[in-house]
């Protein structure tokens, strides 16, 4: 074994090339990059679309939600597969609170009696949809039990702005039942805001404008949601914390200390149900009150009214609130040189009913990676760092399996995890990725070496082209325009900040582990069967990824991310992207504060001039908005200064890496330990306001978006909530985190210079 690792001319910048003229590879010398690509060619040769297809059929053959017989059978199947491929594999079992429906009822009691169907019938040509054994009916897990009756109010998407609009229309939801359509924000927020505004129940439906006959022919003729299709889902308050509601912060082992259900702060307070648009039409057609604003109208053949009444509905939900087992399957391949540095790759396995697309398309592809890496190991190759493959259970209810495993192994993960690579669903189309900013270059380089099967260009080139085209759209957001500009410039592939909605959450936002989440999509028409009885193998093989071609592409991409991180001489982080993205996030905070200040002044001016009253239609008067408090001066100085220091340190590290010579083993181990801690330095043990479980100060799911990311969330959400003192406090805390990360980057630079 060579105890001195050659780092000279490590390929970290786009201008550098290997001796063979190949593209650069972050963390590798030119000769190391050539060897790694040769290994990846062998990895690719082992991948099989047929194997992915056969595995998907097995995994999606029966309903596999948490607690179902097939859920356990799938865990045992994955375990056996990993062992047969040479992995040291085992199952870790946790006991989690998972309520399942015992009784559900939704009926309109006036003016026209009607009883909602609350089930999804079999469809011709889809044999799986006829399977009923062990299939639970449509429901919203973690909604409260209750039996309520009230007038119905349509609240559009049920977002904060929708309730402001209702108030201006003079409509109050207190004591009433609301009906919201899916979309715009996470479903749990719809239930939570309904409760906070005084509603006693909540109904959520999928409007055909969004994923039914609006975008295309419905299933089985086409791919889109039929009139009886229902989107199930969780309403756990994930923006507060993910995982088992009764064991916050610790693994939900059999003997874990549990809080009472009444004390769990992430459970909803009112009953709620999802329904089809076929059922929703009967309810919405009976509403009176104001005609809904133009932006609130869907595609149902009715005039959309707001209510409340005369439609009056009766909603009843009763669940079995017991503990149920979940099974995480873990496969380990110990590193030959640095076994205490871990590269973790995972995808969840549980679904709503069959879950062929969500999540088993991703699970099947990920397991093909594990099979191919196992085949490499049988030839005598071993990774430098330890590789761990995880097949999570319980993601759909609230990231249960990943969170419990991460909490159970928290201290070891914080010390050893180099990177967590996540995927979920997959279809044909373009690469999309969200990630820790320090992983942006790694994603870019991996995508450059994966060929898109539909166009023959690299996955990177096709993704960049897609971003450029989207940036020119008439309705392009500022984020889309910014991404298009970056894609045009040839910079690293623009990535999304990480919010929530999949299993990276506990790793990056609770533990501070650098993470990547990726998928292919945009062309597979799967949205219409999302979380329904019709997310079947039959549907996916027709509309999602015929021939499992993009399953292979996902495996090629995931395999490169894993293999390169496992084999790199230096942990493959790139800090120029980190500094640049944070600088952009801070610029957005300045614009946000300025915009809030301008809006406050504008509202005051319009109220003083009676503009709202004068602009109203006298026959349809509305209520003027409340005055907004004056926005004080916000001192962004500490944050601006910390970002400037971070940019300088990032440049210095990049320069030192380019010039580095050989490192002794002790220095190499010290360097990796310092680099692993950079992402963790961006966390704060105090956490975010009102949700201490979320400790990352750079990215988090929004309290009022659910899945959508908020960057610099402690500051941003305080500004949006007009909590000025809190915003100023988190400017200081975030600046301190940036300085802590900078100090680690400086320490890494010193190690490189010292040799």
Protein Blocks (a to p, Z undefined) as FASTA:
>chain_A
ZZbdcfehiafbfkbccfkopacdehiafklmmmmmmmmmmmmmmpcfklmmmmmmmmmm
pccbehiaklmmmmmmmmmmmmmnopacddddddddddddfbdcdddfbfbdcddfkiac
ddehiaklmpmghpacdddehiacdddddddddehjopaklmmmmmmnopafehiacddd
eehiafklmmmmmmmnopabdcddddfklmmmmnoccdfkbmbdcfkbcceddfbdfklo
gcjfklghiacdfklccddfklpmkbcfbdcddddfklmmmmmmmpgcjdddfklpcfbd
cdddebeajbdcddddddddddddddddddddddfklmmbccdddddfbdehjlmmmmml
mmmmmmmmmmmmmmmmmnopacfbdcdddddehklnnommmmmmmmmmmmmmmmmmmbdc
ddfbdceddddddddfklmmmmmmmmmmpccfklopafklmmmmmmmmmmmpmklcfklm
mmmmmmmnopacdddddfehiaklmmmmmnopacdddddehjacfklmgoiaklcfklmm
mmmmgoilmmmmmmmmmmmmmmmmmmpmbacbdfklmmmmmmmmmmmmmmmmmmmmmmmm
mmmmmmmnommmmmpcfklccdddddddddddddfklmmmmmmmmmmmmmmmmmmmmmpc
cddfklmmmmmmmmmmmmmmmpcfklpehiaklmcfkbccdfklomaccehkllmmmmmn
opaklmmmmmmmmmmmmmmmmmmmmmmmmmmmnZZ
